């Protein structure tokens, strides 16, 4: 039986690289892969899965109004072996339900790679639905500067301060993100309050 997989991790935990390696492994076995990426993520151009280590592959952009189940049903012969989604936290919850139905009705495995939480440590709606519906959930890990396991995607402003307010979906600009453990993330905020 095919499964719905959710592989989550903070930024810098090699999610995109793992997505592309998974695609490579299936294609090496002669299988067809439908690679998807939500259109909400425009950092490296819509329609590309890009990894920091230099891997890049074209992907179909998913917009909120798309019904993935209908598209898959109509184009089944093009890609009916496996589906891989990068930046899956930006999926609409209904997309996750559509993918779940593809898994069950077509016996096609679906691998979703994405963040668990945003820079405020709040879960993305797409990720929440994946936690609710996935058959297999595992964490891709990376380290904080202290050596502990990173679990927060800290948003950093131009001065290097940790930001805890703003839009969940804000991407780019002068801000960047840093994987941190919860303890260091809290400590960085306290230090900023003391210095202010
Ligand atoms: Zn730390």
Boltz pocket constraint, residues with backbone or C-beta under 6 A from the ligand:
constraints:
  - pocket:
      binder: B
      contacts: [[A, 144], [A, 145], [A, 146], [A, 147], [A, 148], [A, 180], [A, 181], [A, 182], [A, 183], [A, 184], [A, 185]]
      max_distance: 6.0
